[in-house]
Amino acid sequence: MKNTQKPQSKEKAIALGFTLAIHVVAITGLLFLGLSRPPEPPKQIKTVLIKPEDLPPPEPKPLVDSESTETADSKVSENIQQTAEPDQTAPEIPSLHKPDTQAIDMQKAAEEAKAAALEQKMALAAARAAQEKAAEQAKAKAAAAEKAQQEAAEKVKQAKNAAERAKAEAEAKIKAEAAAKAKQEAIQRAKADAAEKARLARLDAEAKRKAEAAEKVRKEAAEKAAQAKAEAAAKAKAEVEAKRKADANAKAKADAEAKRNADAKAKADAEAKRKADANAKAKTDAEAKRKADANAKAKADAEAKRKAEAEAKAKSEAEAKAKADAKRKADLARELEEEKNSAAEKAREAAANKKAEVRKIASSAKKDFENKVRNAWRMPAGSSGQKATARVTLTDSGAVASVVVNASNPDVKASVEQAVRNAAPFPMPSDPDARREARSFTATFTVK
């Protein structure tokens, strides 16, 4: 496999130069944008409409303004000297022309309204001019900022192109060196493959021999376990049957003994009664009617007593029989339960032994699989210390169904996956349970 890793020093130099160029251009653009003064926002102008009737009344002014506020009569009066006392009885002469103050006020209000409208119009024009000037300044600054940004982008592009050219040259040099190295490695690998194939053939033959020996041991163990199980079951069955027959014989003997005792007692009672009746009859012949009633009563009492004893005996025998039957049934049920528990325990032990045997065979097979993969693994050069973990799933015939390799180095990952596929097919155990257990295994590989 080719080693396409690049020298770390050259890659770092290229990346460092490219990074410094981008930072210089970015800092230049930020300084230009930060030192420029932002455009001032236009001032807000408020327009207030006032009705003529809301205006305050103006102060009275003369119709014609002049620099001097003196009138002709005042100037004339300065030059006139009074020579005589005024006549208080003289008639007052009215003025021919009296000024119209209302007209004067209206004219003055109209002039002030025109002046206010003119001032408002001039203020609006000044505000509009200020807004246009501010917009032009903002537009000029935006154009300058855009130009600076374009220049910065052009510098970044030039720096990037220079970095890419340097990177391409370095990559071409690295590829040439890698090609020469790969050629040399291919020659060495061809020699190593020939030796490895011979070694793998020997390992396969050894693994096959071990698998056959393990299968033979497993079959012998299974046959011994089955034979022991059959013997234990036959022995337990014979013991139960013997105990049942012994209980039946003991019960039959007890029943016969009880019946014999009952018959003997009944016969003795009958004989005793006969003798008693004969003696009583002999003794009571001399007596008359007085003892006849007594004898009849005694006879009735004896009969009642006999019947009571017979009933008590029958009841006792029935209870004894019921107890014996219950004890026999309980013993039989206990024996059956013990036999059942013993069989279940033996079955569990056999299953546990079987499971342990299956795990042992599967574990041995997995170790053989892992060793076979390690023998087929070609460690990539320049990857010392790299690790990889492979999860492999096999078919019943030993072929690779799936392989998932986790590794940080792509060369190591590819080499482990190729080793798994080159090592297939794997020798699967003949036992179905062990084969199913050995269908998946996980192995960790470290490049040395």
C-alpha positions in Angstrom: 0.0 0.0 0.0 1.3 3.5 -0.9 2.4 5.8 1.8 0.8 9.2 0.8 1.7 11.1 4.0 3.3 14.5 3.4 6.2 15.9 5.3 4.9 17.8 8.4 7.4 20.7 8.1 6.5 21.6 4.5 2.7 21.4 5.3 3.1 23.6 8.3 5.2 26.2 6.4 2.6 26.5 3.7 -0.3 26.7 6.1 1.5 29.3 8.2 2.2 31.5 5.2 -1.3 31.3 3.9 -2.7 32.1 7.4 -0.4 35.2 7.9 -1.4 36.6 4.4 -5.1 36.3 5.2 -4.6 38.0 8.6 -2.6 40.9 7.2 -5.2 41.7 4.5 -8.1 41.4 7.0 -6.4 43.7 9.6 -5.7 46.3 6.8 -9.3 46.3 5.7 -10.5 46.6 9.3 -8.2 49.6 10.0 -9.4 51.4 6.9 -13.0 50.9 7.8 -12.4 51.8 11.5 -10.5 55.1 10.9 -13.1 56.5 8.4 -15.7 58.8 10.0 -19.3 57.5 9.6 -21.8 59.9 7.9 -23.7 62.1 10.3 -27.5 61.5 10.2 -29.6 64.4 8.9 -31.2 66.6 11.6 -34.9 66.3 12.1 -37.0 69.3 11.0 -40.4 69.9 12.5 -43.1 71.9 10.7 -45.8 73.6 12.8 -48.9 75.0 11.1 -50.5 78.1 12.9 -53.8 79.6 12.1 -53.9 83.4 11.7 -56.4 83.8 14.5 -54.0 82.0 16.9 -51.3 84.6 16.4 -50.9 87.3 19.1 -51.9 90.8 18.2 -49.0 92.8 16.8 -47.7 96.0 18.3 -48.9 99.2 16.5 -46.3 100.6 14.0 -46.4 103.6 11.6 -47.4 102.8 8.1 -44.0 104.2 6.7 -40.9 103.2 8.6 -38.1 105.8 8.8 -35.0 106.2 10.7 -36.4 109.0 12.8 -39.5 108.5 14.9 -40.1 112.2 15.3 -43.0 113.9 13.4 -43.1 117.2 11.7 -45.3 118.8 14.4 -42.8 117.9 17.1 -39.9 119.5 15.1 -42.0 122.5 14.5 -43.0 122.7 18.1 -39.4 122.9 19.1 -39.0 126.2 17.1 -42.2 127.7 18.4 -42.1 129.7 21.6 -45.2 130.4 23.6 -45.7 134.1 24.1 -49.1 134.1 25.8 -51.1 132.0 28.1 -53.4 129.5 26.2 -57.0 130.3 26.2 -59.0 127.7 28.0 -62.2 128.8 26.5 -61.1 128.4 22.9 -63.0 125.8 20.9 -61.4 122.4 20.0 -60.9 121.9 16.3 -61.4 118.3 15.2 -58.8 116.5 13.0 -59.7 116.1 9.3 -58.0 112.6 8.8 -58.2 109.9 11.5 -56.0 106.8 11.0 -57.7 103.3 10.5 -56.1 101.1 13.2 -58.0 97.9 12.2 -56.7 98.0 8.7 -53.2 98.7 9.9 -53.4 95.7 12.2 -54.6 93.3 9.5 -51.9 94.5 7.1 -49.2 93.9 9.7 -50.6 90.4 10.5 -50.5 89.5 6.8 -46.9 90.7 6.5 -45.8 88.7 9.5 -47.5 85.6 8.2 -45.7 86.0 4.9 -42.4 86.4 6.7 -43.1 83.3 8.8 -43.9 81.3 5.7 -40.8 82.5 4.0 -38.7 81.6 7.0 -40.3 78.1 7.1 -39.6 77.6 3.4 -36.0 78.6 3.7 -35.6 76.2 6.7 -37.0 73.3 4.6 -34.7 74.2 1.8 -31.7 74.3 4.1 -32.7 70.9 5.7 -33.1 69.3 2.2 -29.7 70.6 1.2 -28.1 69.2 4.4 -29.8 65.8 3.7 -28.5 65.7 0.1 -25.0 66.7 1.3 -25.0 63.9 4.0 -26.3 61.4 1.5 -23.5 62.3 -1.0 -20.9 62.0 1.8 -22.3 58.6 2.9 -22.3 57.4 -0.7 -18.7 58.6 -1.2 -17.6 56.8 2.0 -19.4 53.6 1.0 -17.7 53.7 -2.4 -14.3 54.1 -0.7 -15.1 51.2 1.7 -16.2 49.0 -1.2 -13.0 49.9 -3.1 -10.9 49.1 0.0 -12.8 45.8 0.4 -12.2 44.9 -3.3 -8.5 45.7 -2.9 -8.3 43.5 0.2 -10.1 40.7 -1.5 -7.7 41.0 -4.5 -4.7 40.8 -2.1 -6.3 37.7 -0.3 -6.8 36.1 -3.7 -3.2 36.8 -4.7 -1.9 35.4 -1.4 -4.1 32.3 -1.8 -2.9 31.7 -5.4 0.7 32.0 -4.2 0.0 29.5 -1.4 -1.7 27.1 -3.7 1.2 27.2 -6.2 3.6 26.5 -3.3 1.4 23.7 -2.1 1.1 22.2 -5.6 4.9 22.2 -6.0 5.3 20.6 -2.6 2.7 18.0 -3.4 4.4 17.2 -6.7 7.7 16.7 -5.0 6.1 14.5 -2.3 4.3 12.4 -4.9 7.5 11.8 -6.8 9.3 10.7 -3.6 6.3 8.6 -2.6 6.3 6.9 -6.1 9.9 5.9 -5.7 9.4 4.7 -2.2 6.3 2.8 -3.2 8.2 1.0 -6.0 10.9 -0.1 -3.6 8.3 -1.2 -1.1 6.4 -3.2 -3.8 9.6 -5.2 -4.6 10.1 -5.9 -0.9 6.4 -6.7 -0.4 6.4 -9.2 -3.2 9.3 -11.1 -1.5 7.5 -10.9 1.9 4.2 -12.1 0.3 5.8 -15.3 -1.0 7.2 -16.1 2.4 4.0 -15.2 4.1 1.9 -17.4 1.8 4.0 -20.4 2.7 3.7 -19.6 6.4 -0.1 -19.2 6.1 -0.3 -22.6 4.4 1.4 -24.2 7.4 -0.8 -22.3 9.8 -4.0 -23.4 8.0 -2.9 -27.0 8.1 -2.2 -26.7 11.9 -5.5 -24.9 12.5 -7.4 -27.6 10.6 -5.6 -30.4 12.7 -6.5 -28.6 15.9 -10.1 -28.1 14.9 -10.5 -31.8 14.1 -8.9 -32.8 17.4 -11.3 -30.4 19.3 -14.3 -31.8 17.4 -13.3 -35.4 18.3 -12.9 -34.4 22.0 -16.3 -32.7 22.0 -18.1 -35.7 20.4 -16.5 -38.1 23.0 -17.6 -35.8 25.9 -21.2 -35.5 24.5 -21.5 -39.3 24.2 -20.2 -39.8 27.8 -22.7 -37.2 29.1 -25.6 -38.8 27.2 -24.7 -42.3 28.6 -24.4 -41.0 32.1 -27.7 -39.2 31.9 -29.5 -42.4 30.6 -28.0 -44.5 33.4 -29.0 -42.0 36.1 -32.6 -41.9 34.7 -32.8 -45.7 34.7 -31.5 -46.0 38.2 -33.9 -43.3 39.6 -36.9 -45.1 37.9 -35.9 -48.5 39.3 -35.6 -47.0 42.9 -39.1 -45.5 42.6 -40.6 -48.7 41.4 -39.0 -50.8 44.2 -40.2 -48.4 46.8 -43.7 -48.5 45.4 -43.8 -52.3 45.5 -42.5 -52.4 49.1 -45.2 -50.0 50.2 -47.9 -52.1 48.5 -46.6 -55.3 50.1 -46.5 -53.7 53.6 -50.1 -52.4 53.2 -51.4 -55.8 52.1 -49.8 -57.5 55.1 -51.2 -54.9 57.5 -54.7 -55.3 56.0 -54.6 -59.1 56.2 -53.4 -59.0 59.9 -56.2 -56.6 60.8 -58.8 -58.8 59.2 -57.5 -61.9 60.9 -57.6 -60.2 64.3 -61.1 -59.0 63.6 -62.3 -62.4 62.7 -60.7 -64.0 65.8 -62.3 -61.4 68.0 -65.7 -61.9 66.5 -65.5 -65.7 66.9 -64.4 -65.3 70.5 -67.2 -62.9 71.2 -69.7 -65.3 69.7 -68.4 -68.2 71.7 -68.4 -66.2 74.9 -71.9 -65.1 74.2 -73.1 -68.6 73.6 -71.6 -69.8 76.9 -73.0 -66.9 78.7 -76.4 -67.5 77.3 -76.3 -71.1 78.3 -75.2 -70.3 81.8 -77.8 -67.6 82.1 -80.5 -69.9 80.9 -79.5 -72.6 83.3 -79.4 -70.2 86.2 -82.6 -68.3 85.3 -84.7 -71.4 84.7 -85.6 -71.3 88.4 -86.5 -67.8 88.3 -89.7 -66.5 86.9 -90.8 -63.4 85.3 -88.6 -61.2 87.6 -85.3 -62.0 85.9 -86.8 -62.3 82.3 -87.0 -58.6 82.0 -83.5 -58.2 83.5 -82.1 -60.8 81.1 -83.8 -59.1 78.1 -82.3 -55.8 79.2 -78.9 -57.3 79.7 -79.1 -58.9 76.3 -80.1 -55.6 74.7 -77.2 -53.8 76.5 -74.8 -56.4 75.3 -76.0 -56.1 71.8 -75.8 -52.4 71.9 -72.3 -52.6 73.3 -71.2 -55.1 70.7 -72.6 -52.9 67.9 -70.8 -49.8 69.4 -67.6 -51.7 69.6 -68.0 -53.0 66.1 -68.7 -49.5 64.8 -65.8 -48.0 66.7 -63.5 -50.7 65.3 -64.8 -50.1 61.8 -64.3 -46.4 62.1 -60.8 -46.8 63.5 -59.9 -49.2 60.7 -61.3 -46.7 58.1 -59.3 -43.8 59.6 -56.2 -46.0 59.7 -56.7 -46.9 56.1 -57.3 -43.3 55.1 -54.2 -42.2 56.9 -52.2 -45.0 55.2 -53.5 -44.0 51.8 -52.8 -40.3 52.4 -49.2 -41.2 53.6 -48.7 -43.4 50.6 -49.9 -40.7 48.2 -47.8 -38.0 49.9 -44.7 -40.3 49.7 -45.4 -41.0 46.1 -45.9 -37.3 45.3 -42.7 -36.4 47.2 -40.8 -39.1 45.3 -42.1 -37.9 42.0 -41.2 -34.3 42.9 -37.7 -35.3 44.0 -37.3 -37.2 40.8 -38.5 -34.3 38.7 -36.2 -31.8 40.6 -33.3 -34.2 40.2 -34.0 -34.5 36.4 -34.3 -30.7 36.1 -31.1 -30.2 38.0 -29.3 -32.7 35.8 -30.7 -31.1 32.7 -29.5 -27.6 33.9 -26.1 -29.0 34.7 -26.0 -30.7 31.3 -27.1 -27.4 29.6 -24.5 -25.4 31.6 -21.8 -27.9 30.7 -22.9 -27.7 27.1 -22.9 -23.9 27.1 -19.4 -23.8 28.7 -18.1 -26.3 26.1 -19.7 -24.2 23.3 -18.1 -21.0 24.7 -14.7 -22.8 25.0 -14.8 -24.0 21.4 -16.1 -20.6 20.1 -13.4 -18.8 22.1 -10.7 -21.1 20.7 -12.0 -20.6 17.2 -12.1 -16.8 17.6 -8.5 -16.8 18.8 -7.5 -18.8 15.7 -9.4 -16.4 13.5 -7.6 -13.4 15.1 -4.2 -15.1 14.6 -5.0 -15.8 11.0 -5.9 -12.2 10.4 -2.8 -11.0 12.1 -0.7 -13.3 10.0 -2.4 -11.9 6.8 -2.0 -8.3 7.9 0.5 -6.1 6.0 1.4 -3.2 8.4 1.6 0.1 6.4 5.0 1.9 6.6 5.3 5.1 8.7 2.3 4.3 10.9 4.0 3.0 14.0 1.8 3.2 17.1 -1.4 3.5 15.2 -4.3 1.3 16.4 -7.4 -0.1 14.7 -10.4 -2.1 16.0 -12.2 -4.6 13.6 -15.7 -6.0 14.1 -16.1 -9.0 11.8 -19.3 -11.0 11.0 -18.9 -14.4 9.3 -21.3 -16.8 7.5 -21.8 -20.4 8.5 -19.3 -21.4 5.9 -16.6 -19.1 7.2 -16.9 -16.4 4.6 -16.8 -12.7 5.5 -20.3 -11.3 5.8 -19.3 -7.8 7.0 -16.2 -6.1 8.5 -16.2 -2.7 10.2 -12.8 -1.1 11.1 -12.4 1.9 13.3 -9.1 3.7 13.0 -7.9 7.3 12.8 -5.3 6.5 10.0 -7.0 5.6 6.7 -4.0 3.4 5.6 -4.1 1.3 8.8 -7.9 1.0 8.4 -7.7 -0.2 4.8 -4.8 -2.6 5.6 -6.8 -4.3 8.5 -9.9 -4.6 6.3 -7.9 -6.2 3.5 -6.2 -8.6 5.9 -9.6 -9.8 7.2 -10.8 -10.5 3.6 -7.5 -12.1 2.6 -7.6 -14.5 5.7 -11.1 -15.8 4.7 -12.5 -18.4 4.6 -12.2 -19.1 8.3 -12.5 -22.7 9.6 -15.8 -22.8 11.5 -16.6 -25.3 14.3 -18.7 -28.3 13.4 -21.0 -27.8 16.4 -24.0 -25.6 15.4 -24.1 -23.7 18.7 -20.3 -23.1 18.7 -20.4 -22.1 15.1 -23.2 -19.6 15.8 -21.2 -18.2 18.7 -18.0 -17.9 16.6 -19.7 -16.1 13.7 -18.8 -12.6 15.1 -15.6 -11.5 16.8 -13.7 -8.3 17.6 -9.9 -7.8 17.4 -7.6 -4.8 18.1 -4.5 -4.3 15.9 -1.5 -2.0 16.7 1.2 -1.1 14.1 4.6 -1.9 15.5 
